[in-house]
Amino acid sequence: SLFDALNLDIHNFHNYCTIRAANQEHEWELASSLFCKQIDPDFNGLVPVDSELGWNGFLEMGLYGLAMNLSNRGYEGVRVVEGVLNAVRDMCMVSPTDQEKYMMAAGS
């Protein structure tokens, strides 16, 4: 990516802005992959995801992009929900204190 090529840090805010723009442009695969990288402890370390609820927040934007990508790839119903809940489970393992907010965001 451009950030890597220029040796710049990628912060949570950069990911959030890119995920939000990708969702608005219906680029579900990009939004989903960025969100999954953000919550992957092997890729990004044990960094908790911002648990602030609200449609303009990182959490809902990321989960929405993930769900739409799964749906776009042909998954239906229960399999989409399982994919989203797997992401929530991964976030809960990093930050158990925010479990309730993560579950609420998955339901929205």
Protein Blocks (a to p, Z undefined) as FASTA:
>chain_A
ZZlmnopacdfklmmmmmmmmmmnopaklmmmmmmmmmmmklnopadcdfbgcjkbmklm
mmmmmmmmmmmnopahjlmmmmmmmmmmmmmmmmmmlmmmmmmmmmZZ
